[in-house]
């Protein structure tokens, strides 16, 4: 099939569809319409809707995406979007809050408000609930699209089986914006769809903004909006309610990006440099086509779009394009990310949107295992076996620490049923809790500690305070308590090693790498430990947010014979036992002689410290289990 035939089919289908009244589009499909749809769909499938003559699959994909964004200019769809978007309310909110955004104009703040509105308007779906009994489901494969699915652009049909009633639930991956506005649910593919234009981008166009959607070939998409005030394109992600945080994916999620391509009805642009701090490494991953071939395809597609525009607009776009290329080149020289770009993903788990499941992120390669983890060391973990448990049935509580039974549902002091509130959600608090029974540093291969923690506001919800807590092993004193504020209750303690879970960026005092990180700290005696980042043996910010008000779970391997520490993390587990499920290693530290940092002592106390400063949050922990470790002789 020739290119002009393909385009003629596509244009015929578009004309017939747009010519239908909106109420007729929603009506049942007649047999003749169904036959026409099937014929056209078959022809378009055979031709792959490719308006280019080359055989490179990636270049064909770019051509297809470039054509599909034309739906943004569909007047009926724009009007439909405006029926849902509370435009007057958004402008009222933007005018009230405008002073909070001194670097942005009113239209920019409207987009910020639109992001927040859309986050609540559209629902995230990871695995759909059973449509019959609302129970959890399990994916069992793909199904065949019916006529209605095809009519709304759902060529992929996911099939799930209920774990309770065993009924089948279909989940069509719609990519028709009008249908998405109706059902208001999906994943990033529906929020900002890879195979069709972004629903949020449509809303941006409906409110009058210049917008384009960004295709990330590592399985995500988002939007960019042009700011007249800033005279540049601005990153917007409706899934994350993120505005102008372009390094969120590479620095925060740990994605290994390769291509980020922008599509609008007026142009196509390679904007990958905006989304990375390591452009040379990105180049090593770009194998889908040659760089010259990519440039040519983008140029040709853009020229095709220019041909339909007034000369004055084309001249404006060309000038702006030159400025954007200069901007992208400058951005490619960055080596650091802002704190708000280091946060982990918050979308991706329909049950707990504030704590995206780690195994889901691992499957999408959004956890980077380069700097934070020694893969060989982590690979050895299965060779370790848990032996007898260590009795930790009593604690020495200091400072603000209390046995806090309200959220535990028990007054028992048994391990895994008591909850220690190391600090309440009040300012200037410092507390510690150490198990009275010491552990041996010479027995077996080391110890493994499981515990749950919750960082919350005064209402037990999502916190926005300071400062964090630490798991500490120390041989200084049973009633040890260090300094508060950014020192997290362990700063100043001699003969100690701390694994801190820090939720506030004290870069001015402690040189913190971010406001959401895990870090291992220790100083050799006679020096006291310090939370200053210069004394960190290793850290990671590549984790989900920790101040969620939900119970999260940590597992720490203290490998005394191996002289290593491995920290694993989970957002799923048993709140009653304090033990998590599906732990994922997030940080490892090698060449750390634990006994040496404890002054050569052969026994030590383990426990927790925490603190607040001018901002507050509660720090609650449940010690799940403490076990000695052995290692299989075969390894």
C-alpha positions in Angstrom: 0.0 0.0 0.0 1.3 3.4 -1.0 1.8 6.3 1.4 -0.9 8.4 -0.3 -3.4 5.5 0.1 -2.6 5.2 3.8 -3.1 8.8 4.4 -6.3 8.8 2.3 -7.7 6.0 4.5 -6.8 7.8 7.7 -8.3 11.1 6.5 -11.5 9.3 5.4 -11.9 7.6 8.8 -11.3 11.0 10.6 -13.8 12.9 8.3 -16.5 10.3 8.8 -16.0 10.1 12.6 -15.9 13.9 13.1 -18.9 14.3 10.8 -21.0 12.2 13.1 -23.0 14.2 15.7 -21.7 13.6 19.3 -24.9 11.8 20.4 -24.7 9.5 17.4 -21.2 8.6 18.3 -22.4 7.3 21.6 -25.2 5.3 19.9 -24.9 1.6 19.1 -22.9 0.8 16.0 -24.9 -0.3 13.0 -24.0 -3.3 11.0 -22.8 -1.1 8.1 -20.8 1.1 10.4 -19.3 -2.0 12.0 -18.3 -3.4 8.6 -16.7 -0.1 7.7 -14.8 0.2 10.9 -13.5 -3.3 10.6 -12.4 -2.7 7.0 -10.7 0.5 7.8 -9.1 -0.9 11.0 -7.8 -3.9 9.0 -6.3 -1.7 6.3 -4.8 0.7 8.9 -3.3 -2.3 10.8 -1.8 -3.8 7.6 -0.3 -0.4 6.7 0.7 0.4 10.2 -0.4 4.0 9.5 3.1 4.9 8.5 3.5 8.2 6.7 7.2 7.5 6.0 8.8 5.1 3.6 11.7 3.8 5.7 11.8 0.5 7.5 13.1 1.6 10.9 10.5 0.6 13.5 11.4 3.5 15.9 11.2 6.1 13.1 7.8 4.6 12.0 6.6 5.0 15.6 7.6 8.6 15.7 5.7 9.2 12.5 2.6 7.6 13.9 2.8 9.5 17.1 3.2 12.8 15.2 0.0 12.2 13.3 -2.0 11.1 16.3 -1.5 14.3 18.3 -3.7 16.1 15.7 -6.7 15.1 17.7 -5.7 17.8 20.2 -7.1 20.3 17.7 -10.5 18.5 17.5 -12.9 21.2 18.4 -15.5 18.8 19.7 -13.0 17.1 22.0 -11.8 20.4 23.3 -15.4 21.5 24.0 -16.0 18.1 25.8 -12.9 18.6 27.9 -14.1 22.1 29.0 -17.3 20.5 30.2 -15.3 18.7 32.8 -12.6 21.3 33.6 -13.7 23.9 36.2 -11.9 26.7 34.4 -13.4 29.6 36.5 -12.5 27.9 39.7 -8.9 27.3 38.5 -8.4 30.9 37.6 -9.9 32.0 40.9 -7.5 29.8 42.8 -4.6 30.9 40.6 -5.3 34.6 41.3 -5.5 34.0 45.0 -2.2 32.0 45.1 -0.3 34.0 42.5 2.0 35.7 45.0 3.3 32.3 46.1 4.8 31.8 42.6 6.8 35.0 42.0 8.7 33.5 39.0 5.5 32.5 37.1 2.6 34.2 35.4 -1.1 33.7 36.0 -1.5 31.2 33.1 1.4 29.1 34.6 -0.3 29.0 38.0 -3.6 27.9 36.3 -1.7 24.9 34.9 -0.4 24.2 38.4 -3.9 24.2 39.7 -5.0 22.1 36.7 -2.4 19.5 37.6 -3.8 19.3 41.2 -7.4 19.1 39.9 -6.6 16.4 37.4 -4.8 14.3 40.0 -8.1 13.9 41.9 -10.3 13.8 38.7 -8.5 10.8 37.2 -8.0 7.6 39.2 -4.9 5.4 39.0 -5.5 1.7 38.3 -2.7 -0.9 38.7 -4.8 -4.1 38.7 -8.6 -3.5 38.4 -10.9 -4.8 41.1 -13.3 -7.5 40.2 -16.3 -6.0 38.4 -18.6 -8.5 40.1 -17.5 -8.6 43.8 -14.8 -5.8 44.0 -12.2 -8.3 45.3 -8.5 -8.3 44.1 -7.7 -9.8 40.8 -4.7 -11.5 39.1 -3.6 -10.9 35.5 -4.1 -13.9 33.3 -3.4 -12.6 29.8 -4.7 -10.6 26.9 -8.2 -10.7 25.4 -9.7 -9.8 21.9 -11.0 -6.3 21.4 -14.6 -6.0 20.4 -16.2 -3.4 18.1 -16.7 -0.9 21.0 -13.1 -1.3 22.1 -11.8 -0.6 18.6 -14.1 2.4 18.3 -12.4 3.9 21.4 -8.9 2.9 20.4 -8.4 0.0 22.8 -6.4 -2.5 20.8 -5.0 -4.0 24.0 -7.4 -5.8 26.4 -5.9 -7.0 29.6 -7.8 -9.9 31.3 -7.9 -10.5 35.0 -9.4 -13.3 37.2 -10.9 -12.6 40.6 -9.1 -14.3 43.5 -12.4 -14.8 45.3 -15.3 -15.5 42.9 -13.0 -16.4 39.9 -15.0 -14.3 37.5 -13.2 -12.6 34.6 -12.7 -8.8 34.4 -11.7 -7.1 31.2 -9.5 -3.9 31.3 -9.5 -2.2 27.9 -6.5 0.1 27.5 -8.5 3.0 26.0 -6.6 5.7 24.2 -9.5 7.8 23.0 -9.5 11.0 25.0 -13.3 11.3 25.0 -13.7 7.8 26.4 -11.0 8.5 29.0 -12.8 11.7 30.1 -15.8 9.5 30.6 -14.3 6.6 32.6 -11.6 8.7 34.4 -9.3 5.9 35.3 -6.2 4.1 34.1 -2.4 4.1 34.4 0.2 6.5 32.9 -0.9 5.1 29.5 -4.3 6.6 30.0 -3.2 9.7 32.0 -0.7 10.5 29.3 -1.1 7.7 26.8 1.9 6.3 24.8 -0.2 5.2 21.9 -2.6 8.1 21.8 -2.6 11.7 22.9 -2.5 12.6 26.5 -5.8 13.2 28.3 -4.1 15.9 30.5 -2.6 17.5 27.4 -6.0 17.7 25.9 -7.2 19.6 29.0 -4.3 21.9 28.7 -5.2 22.7 25.1 -8.8 23.2 26.2 -7.9 25.9 28.6 -5.8 27.7 25.9 -2.3 26.6 26.8 0.3 25.6 24.2 0.9 21.9 25.1 2.7 18.9 23.8 3.0 15.3 25.0 6.3 13.6 25.7 7.0 10.0 24.7 9.5 8.3 26.9 10.5 5.0 25.3 11.2 3.4 28.7 7.4 3.3 29.3 6.2 6.6 30.6 4.7 9.8 29.1 3.9 13.3 30.4 3.2 16.8 29.1 5.1 20.0 28.5 3.4 23.4 28.5 4.9 26.6 27.1 5.3 29.3 29.6 5.1 32.8 28.1 6.5 34.2 31.3 9.5 32.0 31.3 9.7 31.8 27.5 10.4 28.0 27.7 8.7 24.7 27.7 7.8 23.4 31.2 7.6 19.8 32.4 4.2 18.7 33.8 3.3 15.2 35.0 -0.4 14.7 35.9 0.4 11.2 37.4 2.8 12.8 39.9 1.2 16.3 40.2 4.7 17.5 39.2 5.4 20.9 37.7 8.8 21.9 36.4 10.6 18.9 37.8 12.2 17.4 34.7 14.9 15.3 36.5 12.2 13.5 38.5 12.5 10.3 36.4 16.3 9.9 36.1 17.2 11.3 39.5 14.1 10.4 41.6 12.8 7.2 40.0 16.1 5.9 38.8 14.9 5.4 35.2 17.5 4.7 32.6 16.2 7.0 29.9 17.1 6.9 26.2 14.6 8.9 24.1 12.2 11.6 25.2 10.4 13.0 22.2 7.9 15.9 22.2 4.9 15.9 19.9 2.5 18.7 19.1 0.3 19.6 16.2 3.0 22.1 15.1 6.3 20.3 15.6 8.3 17.3 16.9 11.4 17.8 19.1 14.0 15.6 20.8 13.9 16.9 24.4 15.9 14.1 26.1 18.6 16.5 27.3 16.0 18.2 29.5 15.5 15.0 31.5 19.0 13.9 32.4 22.2 14.9 34.2 24.3 12.4 32.3 23.9 12.9 28.6 27.0 10.9 27.6 25.6 7.8 29.3 22.2 8.4 27.6 23.9 8.4 24.2 25.3 4.9 24.9 21.7 3.6 25.2 20.3 5.2 22.0 20.4 2.3 19.6 16.9 2.5 18.0 18.2 4.5 15.1 21.3 6.6 14.2 21.4 10.1 15.6 21.5 11.5 12.1 18.5 9.4 11.1 16.6 10.6 14.2 17.4 14.2 13.4 16.2 13.8 9.8 12.9 12.1 10.8 12.2 14.8 13.3 13.1 17.5 10.8 10.9 16.0 8.1 7.9 15.6 10.5 8.3 19.1 11.7 8.5 20.5 8.2 5.3 18.6 7.4 3.6 20.3 10.3 5.0 23.7 9.2 3.5 23.3 5.8 0.0 23.7 7.2 0.8 26.8 9.2 0.9 30.5 8.4 4.3 31.8 7.5 4.4 34.2 10.5 3.7 31.3 12.9 6.4 29.2 11.2 8.9 32.0 11.6 8.0 32.3 15.3 8.4 28.6 15.9 11.7 28.4 14.1 13.1 31.2 16.3 11.8 29.6 19.4 13.2 26.2 18.3 16.7 27.7 18.0 16.4 29.1 21.6 15.2 25.7 22.9 18.1 23.9 21.3 20.5 26.3 23.1 18.6 25.7 26.3 18.7 21.9 26.0 22.4 22.0 25.3 23.0 24.0 28.5 20.7 21.7 30.5 22.7 18.7 29.3 25.7 20.0 31.3 23.9 19.7 34.6 25.3 17.2 37.1 22.9 17.6 40.1 19.1 17.6 40.6 17.0 19.7 42.9 15.6 18.2 46.1 12.0 18.1 44.7 13.3 16.1 41.8 14.8 13.4 44.0 11.5 12.0 45.3 10.5 8.5 44.4 7.4 7.7 42.4 4.1 8.3 44.1 1.8 6.8 41.4 1.8 3.2 40.4 0.0 1.5 43.3 -3.8 1.9 43.2 -4.2 0.8 46.8 -1.5 3.1 48.2 -0.8 6.0 45.7 1.6 7.7 48.2 3.9 4.7 48.3 4.3 3.2 44.9 5.1 -0.5 45.3 8.8 -1.3 45.0 8.4 -4.5 43.0 6.3 -2.7 40.5 9.0 0.0 40.1 11.7 -2.7 39.9 9.8 -4.4 37.1 9.8 -1.1 35.2 13.5 -0.6 35.9 12.9 2.5 38.0 15.2 1.5 40.8 18.8 2.3 39.8 21.3 -0.3 41.1 24.5 1.5 40.1 25.8 3.7 42.8 23.8 2.6 45.9 24.1 -1.1 45.6 26.9 -3.6 45.2 25.2 -6.2 43.1 27.7 -9.0 43.9 27.1 -8.3 47.6 23.4 -8.3 47.3 23.5 -11.5 45.2 25.1 -13.3 48.3 22.1 -12.5 50.6 20.3 -15.8 49.8 23.3 -17.7 51.2 22.6 -16.3 54.7 20.2 -18.1 57.0 18.5 -16.7 60.1 19.3 -18.6 63.3 18.0 -18.1 66.8 16.3 -14.8 67.6 17.6 -12.2 70.0 15.4 -11.4 73.0 14.4 -7.8 72.9 11.5 -7.7 75.2 12.4 -4.6 77.1 13.6 -1.2 76.1 15.4 1.7 77.7 13.5 4.8 76.7 15.1 8.3 76.8 14.0 11.8 76.0 10.6 11.9 74.2 10.4 8.2 73.6 7.3 6.4 74.9 5.6 3.0 74.5 2.8 4.1 72.3 0.0 1.5 72.2 -2.8 3.5 70.7 -2.0 2.5 67.1 -0.8 -0.9 67.9 -4.0 -2.2 69.5 -2.2 -3.8 72.4 -0.5 -2.9 75.6 1.8 -6.0 75.5 5.5 -5.3 75.6 6.2 -8.4 73.4 8.3 -7.9 70.4 6.4 -6.9 67.3 3.3 -5.9 69.2 4.5 -2.9 71.0 4.9 0.4 69.2 7.6 2.9 70.3 6.9 6.5 69.6 10.4 7.9 69.5 9.1 11.4 69.1 5.6 12.8 69.1 4.5 15.3 66.4 5.8 18.3 68.4 8.7 20.6 67.8 12.1 20.3 69.4 11.8 16.7 70.4 14.6 14.1 70.8 14.2 10.5 71.8 15.9 7.1 71.9 14.9 3.5 72.6 17.5 0.7 72.9 16.8 -2.9 73.6 18.2 -3.8 77.1 19.6 -7.1 75.9 22.9 -6.8 74.1 23.7 -8.6 70.9 27.0 -10.4 70.2 29.3 -9.1 67.4 31.3 -12.2 67.4 28.7 -14.9 67.0 28.0 -16.3 63.6 28.1 -14.0 60.5 26.2 -11.1 61.9 22.5 -10.1 62.5 19.4 -9.2 60.5 16.9 -6.8 61.9 13.3 -6.3 60.7 11.2 -3.4 61.7 8.3 -1.3 60.7 8.1 2.5 60.9 5.6 5.2 60.4 6.3 8.9 60.0 3.1 11.0 60.4 1.7 14.3 61.3 -0.2 15.0 64.5 -3.3 13.5 62.9 -1.5 10.3 62.0 -1.6 11.3 58.3 1.0 12.3 55.7 3.7 14.4 57.3 5.4 17.6 56.0 7.8 18.1 58.9 11.2 17.1 60.2 13.6 15.6 60.8 13.7 11.7 60.7 14.9 8.7 62.7 17.8 6.3 62.7 18.4 2.6 63.5 21.5 2.6 65.7 23.9 -0.1 66.9 26.1 1.3 69.7 28.2 0.2 72.6 28.3 3.5 74.4 25.5 3.2 76.9 22.1 1.5 77.3 20.5 4.9 77.9 22.3 6.7 75.1 20.8 9.8 73.6 22.4 12.2 71.2 21.7 15.6 69.8 18.4 16.7 68.2 17.5 18.6 65.0 19.4 17.4 62.0 21.5 15.0 64.2 18.4 12.8 64.5 19.1 11.8 68.1 22.3 9.9 67.3 24.7 12.8 66.6 27.3 13.0 69.4 27.2 9.3 70.3 30.5 7.7 70.4 31.1 4.0 69.4 28.0 3.8 67.2 26.9 3.2 63.6 23.6 4.7 62.5 21.4 4.0 59.5 19.4 7.2 59.2 16.0 7.6 57.5 16.1 11.3 56.9 13.1 13.2 55.7 14.2 16.8 55.8 16.9 18.5 53.7 19.2 20.1 56.2 21.7 21.0 53.5 22.7 24.2 55.4 23.7 22.4 58.6 24.3 18.7 57.7 24.9 18.9 53.9 22.0 16.5 53.4 21.8 15.1 49.8 18.0 15.4 49.7 14.9 15.6 51.9 14.2 11.9 51.5 17.2 9.6 51.9 18.7 6.7 53.7 22.3 7.0 54.8 24.8 5.0 56.9 26.9 7.1 59.3 29.8 6.2 61.6 33.1 7.7 62.9 36.0 5.8 64.5 36.5 6.3 68.2 37.4 8.5 70.0 35.3 10.7 67.6 31.6 11.0 68.1 29.2 10.0 65.4 27.7 12.8 63.3 24.7 13.2 60.9 26.8 15.5 58.7 26.9 14.0 55.2 30.7 14.1 55.1 30.6 11.2 57.5 28.2 9.1 55.4 29.6 5.7 54.2 26.9 5.5 51.6 23.4 6.8 50.9 20.5 6.7 48.5 17.7 9.1 47.7 16.3 6.5 45.2 13.4 5.5 47.4 9.7 6.2 47.7 8.6 9.0 50.0 8.9 8.0 53.7 6.7 10.6 55.4 3.5 9.1 54.1 1.6 8.4 57.4 1.6 4.7 56.3 3.5 1.8 57.9 6.7 1.1 55.9 9.2 -1.7 56.4 13.0 -2.0 56.6 15.4 -4.9 56.9 19.0 -4.3 57.8 21.7 -6.9 57.4 24.7 -6.2 59.7 27.3 -8.6 58.2 30.1 -8.4 60.8 32.3 -11.0 59.2 31.8 -9.6 55.7 32.2 -6.0 57.0 29.2 -4.8 55.2 25.7 -3.4 55.8 22.7 -3.9 53.4 19.5 -2.0 53.8 16.3 -3.3 52.2 12.9 -1.5 51.9 9.3 -2.5 51.4 6.0 -0.7 51.4 4.0 -3.8 52.0 3.9 -5.9 55.2 2.2 -7.0 58.4 1.5 -4.0 60.6 1.0 -6.3 63.6 4.3 -8.2 63.3 6.3 -5.3 62.0 7.8 -7.5 59.2 7.6 -6.6 55.5 6.9 -8.5 52.4 8.9 -8.4 49.1 11.9 -6.5 50.4 14.0 -4.8 47.8 17.7 -3.9 48.6 18.2 -0.2 48.2 21.6 0.5 49.8 24.8 -1.4 50.5 28.0 -0.4 52.2 31.2 -2.4 52.0 34.5 -2.3 53.9 32.9 -1.1 57.2 34.3 -3.0 60.2 31.4 -2.7 62.6 33.2 -3.9 65.6 36.0 -1.4 65.0 33.6 1.5 64.8 32.2 0.3 68.2 35.6 0.6 69.8 36.4 -3.1 69.6 33.6 -4.1 71.9 32.2 -7.6 71.4 28.6 -6.7 72.4 26.3 -3.8 71.6 22.8 -2.4 72.0 20.5 -1.9 69.0 17.6 0.5 68.9 16.3 3.8 67.4 16.7 7.5 67.8 14.7 10.4 66.3 14.3 14.1 66.5 12.3 17.1 65.4 13.3 20.7 65.2 11.3 23.8 64.1 9.1 21.5 62.1 7.5 18.4 63.6 6.3 14.9 62.8 5.9 11.7 64.8 8.3 8.8 64.5 6.9 5.4 65.4 8.7 2.1 65.1 7.8 -1.6 65.7 10.7 -4.0 66.1 9.7 -7.1 64.2 12.6 -9.5 64.7 16.3 -9.7 65.4 18.1 -12.9 64.3 21.7 -14.1 64.2 22.9 -15.2 60.7 24.9 -18.1 59.5 26.1 -18.8 55.9 25.8 -21.9 53.9 29.2 -23.6 53.7 28.7 -24.3 50.0 29.1 -20.6 49.3 
